[in-house]
């Protein structure tokens, strides 16, 4: 049995103005929705580059939201 990976840190993206998160989108098109629930957003860990995630989501949500990473254990 493979050992489970234990991340050094986790992070979510939060909108600078509202503190809301990008909503998980399972559709074909990105609807650029925001949510207040951690259960409805992407939780990244140290295997993901925070700068790349912020850059991608800021470009994808341009004009709707601007994100910063929020770190937690």
DSSP file (Angstrom, degrees, kcal/mol; ACC not computed):
  #  RESIDUE AA STRUCTURE BP1 BP2  ACC     N-H-->O    O-->H-N    N-H-->O    O-->H-N    TCO  KAPPA ALPHA  PHI   PSI    X-CA   Y-CA   Z-CA
    1    1 A X              0   0    0      0, 0.0     2,-0.1     0, 0.0     0, 0.0   0.000 360.0 360.0 360.0 134.7    0.0    0.0    0.0
    2    2 A X        -     0   0    0      1,-0.1     2,-0.2     0, 0.0     0, 0.0  -0.447 360.0-111.0 -75.8 144.6    1.3    3.4   -1.0
    3    3 A X        -     0   0    0     -2,-0.1     2,-0.2     1,-0.1    -1,-0.1  -0.511  33.3-113.9 -73.6 141.8    2.0    6.0    1.7
    4    4 A X        -     0   0    0     -2,-0.2     2,-0.4     1,-0.1    -1,-0.1  -0.533  29.7-115.5 -74.8 141.3   -0.3    9.0    1.7
    5    5 A X        -     0   0    0     -2,-0.2     2,-0.6     1,-0.0    -1,-0.1  -0.633  22.8-155.5 -78.5 131.9    1.3   12.3    0.9
    6    6 A X        -     0   0    0     -2,-0.4    -1,-0.0     2,-0.0     2,-0.0  -0.929  17.2-137.3-108.5 109.8    1.3   14.8    3.8
    7    7 A X        -     0   0    0     -2,-0.6     3,-0.1     1,-0.1    38,-0.0  -0.305   7.0-140.8 -68.6 149.0    1.5   18.4    2.4
    8    8 A X  S    S-     0   0    0      1,-0.3     2,-0.3    -2,-0.0    -1,-0.1   0.824  85.5  -7.6 -74.2 -33.1    3.7   21.0    4.1
    9    9 A X        -     0   0    0      2,-0.0    37,-1.2    62,-0.0     2,-0.3  -0.981  61.2-147.6-155.6 161.2    1.0   23.6    3.5
   10   10 A X  E     -AB  45  72A   0     62,-3.0    62,-2.7    -2,-0.3     2,-0.3  -0.905  17.6-173.6-125.5 157.9   -2.3   24.1    1.8
   11   11 A X  E     -AB  44  71A   0     33,-2.4    33,-2.8    -2,-0.3     2,-0.3  -0.996  12.8-162.2-151.1 155.0   -3.8   27.2    0.2
   12   12 A X  E     - B   0  70A   0     58,-2.0    58,-2.9    -2,-0.3     2,-0.5  -0.827  30.2-111.0-123.7 167.0   -6.9   28.6   -1.3
   13   13 A X  E     - B   0  69A   0     29,-0.4     9,-0.5    -2,-0.3     2,-0.4  -0.888  32.3-168.0-102.7 130.9   -7.3   31.7   -3.5
   14   14 A X  E     - B   0  68A   0     54,-3.0    54,-2.1    -2,-0.5     7,-0.2  -0.950  26.4-113.3-121.3 139.6   -9.2   34.6   -2.0
   15   15 A X  E  >  - B   0  67A   0      5,-3.1     4,-2.1    -2,-0.4    52,-0.2  -0.498  22.8-136.2 -67.2 132.7  -10.6   37.6   -3.8
   16   16 A X  T  4 S+     0   0    0     50,-3.3    -1,-0.1    -2,-0.2    51,-0.1   0.831  99.8  39.0 -61.1 -33.9   -8.7   40.7   -2.6
   17   17 A X  T  4 S+     0   0    0     49,-0.3    -1,-0.2     1,-0.1    50,-0.1   0.912 132.1  17.6 -84.6 -46.1  -11.9   42.8   -2.3
   18   18 A X  T  4 S-     0   0    0      2,-0.1    -2,-0.2     0, 0.0     3,-0.1   0.642  87.5-127.5-106.7 -17.6  -14.5   40.4   -1.0
   19   19 A X     <  +     0   0    0     -4,-2.1    -3,-0.1     1,-0.3     2,-0.1   0.560  63.0 139.0  77.5   7.3  -12.5   37.5    0.5
   20   20 A X        -     0   0    0     -6,-0.1    -5,-3.1     1,-0.1     2,-0.3  -0.360  47.0-125.8 -83.7 167.3  -14.6   35.0   -1.6
   21   21 A X  E     -C   35   0B   0     14,-2.9    14,-2.6    -7,-0.2     2,-0.3  -0.769  25.5 -98.2-113.2 153.4  -13.2   32.0   -3.4
   22   22 A X  E     -C   34   0B   0     -9,-0.5    20,-0.6    -2,-0.3    12,-0.2  -0.575  46.9-122.3 -68.9 131.0  -13.4   30.8   -7.0
   23   23 A X  B     -D   41   0C   0     10,-2.6    18,-0.2    -2,-0.3    10,-0.2  -0.518  26.0-102.4 -78.1 139.6  -16.2   28.3   -7.2
   24   24 A X        -     0   0    0     16,-2.9     2,-0.6    -2,-0.2    -1,-0.1  -0.416  39.4-156.4 -58.7 128.5  -15.3   24.8   -8.5
   25   25 A X        +     0   0    0     -2,-0.1    -1,-0.1     1,-0.1     5,-0.0  -0.943  25.2 170.8-117.6 114.2  -16.6   24.7  -12.1
   26   26 A X        +     0   0    0     -2,-0.6    -1,-0.1     3,-0.0     4,-0.1   0.398  52.0 100.3 -99.3   1.2  -17.4   21.3  -13.6
   27   27 A X  S    S-     0   0    0      2,-0.2    -2,-0.1     1,-0.1     4,-0.0  -0.214  86.0-108.3 -83.0 175.9  -19.0   22.7  -16.7
   28   28 A X  S    S+     0   0    0      1,-0.1     2,-0.4     2,-0.0    -1,-0.1   0.824 104.8  46.6 -71.7 -33.7  -17.6   23.1  -20.2
   29   29 A X  S    S-     0   0    0      2,-0.0     2,-0.6     0, 0.0    -2,-0.2  -0.893  89.3-117.0-114.2 142.3  -17.4   26.9  -19.8
   30   30 A X        -     0   0    0     -2,-0.4    -2,-0.0     1,-0.1    -5,-0.0  -0.668  22.5-167.9 -77.5 119.1  -16.0   28.8  -16.8
   31   31 A X        -     0   0    0     -2,-0.6    -1,-0.1    -8,-0.1    -2,-0.0   0.465  30.1-130.6 -88.8  -2.1  -18.8   30.8  -15.3
   32   32 A X        +     0   0    0      1,-0.2     2,-0.3    -9,-0.1    -2,-0.1   0.893  47.1 164.3  55.3  45.5  -16.5   32.9  -13.1
   33   33 A X        -     0   0    0    -10,-0.2   -10,-2.6     0, 0.0     2,-0.3  -0.647  25.8-147.7 -93.4 152.0  -18.6   32.4  -10.0
   34   34 A X  E     -C   22   0B   0     -2,-0.3     2,-0.3   -12,-0.2   -12,-0.2  -0.832  11.8-165.8-115.0 156.3  -17.4   33.0   -6.5
   35   35 A X  E     -C   21   0B   0    -14,-2.6   -14,-2.9    -2,-0.3     6,-0.0  -0.938  26.7-146.6-138.2 159.8  -18.3   31.2   -3.3
   36   36 A X  S    S+     0   0    0     -2,-0.3     2,-0.5   -16,-0.2    -1,-0.1   0.458  76.7  92.0 -98.7  -5.9  -18.1   31.7    0.5
   37   37 A X    >   -     0   0    0      1,-0.1     3,-1.3   -16,-0.1    -2,-0.1  -0.781  62.2-154.7-100.7 128.8  -17.6   28.0    1.1
   38   38 A X  G >  S+     0   0    0     -2,-0.5     3,-1.1     1,-0.2    -1,-0.1   0.772  98.5  64.7 -64.8 -25.0  -14.3   26.2    1.4
   39   39 A X  G 3  S+     0   0    0      1,-0.2    -1,-0.2    -3,-0.0     4,-0.1   0.624 102.6  47.8 -72.4 -12.4  -16.2   23.0    0.4
   40   40 A X  G <  S+     0   0    0     -3,-1.3   -16,-2.9     2,-0.1     2,-0.3   0.187 104.5  69.8-113.5  15.2  -17.0   24.6   -3.0
   41   41 A X  B <  S-D   23   0C   0     -3,-1.1     2,-0.4   -18,-0.2   -18,-0.1  -0.802  88.4 -90.7-126.9 170.5  -13.5   25.9   -3.9
   42   42 A X        -     0   0    0    -20,-0.6     2,-0.6    -2,-0.3   -29,-0.4  -0.658  30.8-157.5 -81.9 131.9  -10.2   24.4   -4.9
   43   43 A X        -     0   0    0     -2,-0.4   -31,-0.2   -31,-0.1     2,-0.2  -0.959  15.8-169.2-110.7 116.1   -7.7   23.6   -2.1
   44   44 A X  E     -A   11   0A   0    -33,-2.8   -33,-2.4    -2,-0.6     2,-0.2  -0.538   2.4-159.5 -98.5 165.3   -4.2   23.4   -3.4
   45   45 A X  E >   -A   10   0A   0    -35,-0.3     3,-2.6    -2,-0.2   -35,-0.2  -0.710  44.9 -70.2-133.9-170.1   -1.1   22.2   -1.6
   46   46 A X  T 3  S+     0   0    0    -37,-1.2   -36,-0.1     1,-0.3     4,-0.1   0.560 121.6  70.2 -66.0  -7.1    2.7   22.6   -1.8
   47   47 A X  T 3  S+     0   0    0      2,-0.1     2,-0.4     0, 0.0    -1,-0.3   0.645  92.7  70.9 -79.4 -14.3    2.8   20.5   -5.0
   48   48 A X  S <  S-     0   0    0     -3,-2.6     2,-0.7     4,-0.0     3,-0.1  -0.826  88.4-123.2-102.2 141.0    1.1   23.5   -6.7
   49   49 A X     >  -     0   0    0     -2,-0.4     4,-2.3     1,-0.2     5,-0.2  -0.743  15.4-154.1 -83.6 115.4    2.9   26.7   -7.4
   50   50 A X  H  > S+     0   0    0     -2,-0.7     4,-2.7     1,-0.2     5,-0.2   0.871  92.9  53.8 -58.9 -38.2    0.9   29.6   -5.7
   51   51 A X  H  > S+     0   0    0      1,-0.2     4,-2.4     2,-0.2    -1,-0.2   0.902 110.0  46.8 -64.4 -40.7    2.3   32.2   -8.2
   52   52 A X  H  > S+     0   0    0      2,-0.2     4,-2.5     1,-0.2    -1,-0.2   0.903 113.0  49.1 -67.4 -40.5    1.2   30.2  -11.2
   53   53 A X  H  X S+     0   0    0     -4,-2.3     4,-2.7     2,-0.2     5,-0.3   0.926 112.6  47.6 -63.6 -44.5   -2.3   29.5   -9.7
   54   54 A X  H  X S+     0   0    0     -4,-2.7     4,-2.7     1,-0.2    13,-0.3   0.929 112.9  49.3 -62.1 -45.5   -2.8   33.2   -8.8
   55   55 A X  H  X S+     0   0    0     -4,-2.4     4,-1.8    -5,-0.2    -2,-0.2   0.911 113.2  46.3 -60.4 -44.2   -1.7   34.2  -12.3
   56   56 A X  H  X S+     0   0    0     -4,-2.5     4,-2.7     2,-0.2    -2,-0.2   0.950 116.2  43.2 -64.1 -50.2   -4.0   31.8  -14.0
   57   57 A X  H  X S+     0   0    0     -4,-2.7     4,-2.4     1,-0.2    -2,-0.2   0.849 111.4  54.5 -69.8 -33.3   -7.1   32.6  -11.9
   58   58 A X  H  < S+     0   0    0     -4,-2.7    -1,-0.2    -5,-0.3    -2,-0.2   0.893 113.3  43.7 -64.8 -37.3   -6.4   36.4  -12.1
   59   59 A X  H >< S+     0   0    0     -4,-1.8     3,-1.0    -5,-0.2    -2,-0.2   0.911 115.3  48.1 -70.7 -42.7   -6.4   36.0  -15.9
   60   60 A X  H 3< S+     0   0    0     -4,-2.7    -2,-0.2     1,-0.2    -1,-0.2   0.850 119.9  37.5 -67.3 -34.4   -9.4   33.7  -16.0
   61   61 A X  T >X S+     0   0    0     -4,-2.4     3,-3.0    -5,-0.2     4,-2.2   0.116  82.5 155.7-104.3  19.8  -11.5   36.0  -13.7
   62   62 A X  T <4 S+     0   0    0     -3,-1.0     4,-0.1     1,-0.3    -3,-0.1  -0.208  72.9  13.8 -52.7 130.5  -10.2   39.3  -15.1
   63   63 A X  T 34 S+     0   0    0      2,-0.2    -1,-0.3    -5,-0.1     3,-0.1   0.270 126.1  62.4  85.6 -11.6  -12.7   42.1  -14.5
   64   64 A X  T <4 S-     0   0    0     -3,-3.0     2,-0.3     1,-0.4    -2,-0.2   0.771 113.9 -13.5-109.0 -46.4  -14.6   39.9  -11.9
   65   65 A X     <  -     0   0    0     -4,-2.2    -1,-0.4    -7,-0.2     2,-0.4  -0.985  47.2-145.0-155.8 156.8  -12.0   39.2   -9.1
   66   66 A X        -     0   0    0     -2,-0.3   -50,-3.3    -3,-0.1   -49,-0.3  -0.997  29.6-148.4-129.7 127.6   -8.4   39.5   -8.3
   67   67 A X  E     -B   15   0A   0     -2,-0.4     2,-0.3   -13,-0.3   -52,-0.2  -0.623  19.6-174.0-106.8 153.2   -6.9   36.8   -6.1
   68   68 A X  E     -B   14   0A   0    -54,-2.1   -54,-3.0    -2,-0.2     2,-0.2  -0.943  36.9-105.7-128.5 151.5   -4.2   36.3   -3.5
   69   69 A X  E     -B   13   0A   0     -2,-0.3     2,-0.5   -56,-0.2   -56,-0.2  -0.583  25.2-157.5 -77.5 144.0   -3.2   33.0   -1.9
   70   70 A X  E     -B   12   0A   0    -58,-2.9   -58,-2.0    -2,-0.2     2,-0.3  -0.988  15.5-152.2-120.6 118.7   -4.4   32.2    1.7
   71   71 A X  E     +B   11   0A   0     -2,-0.5     2,-0.3   -60,-0.2   -60,-0.2  -0.646  23.6 155.4 -96.9 146.7   -2.2   29.6    3.4
   72   72 A X  E      B   10   0A   0    -62,-2.7   -62,-3.0    -2,-0.3    -2,-0.0  -0.960 360.0 360.0-155.6 167.7   -3.1   27.2    6.1
   73   73 A X              0   0    0     -2,-0.3   -62,-0.1   -64,-0.2   -66,-0.0   0.439 360.0 360.0 -91.6 360.0   -1.9   23.8    7.5
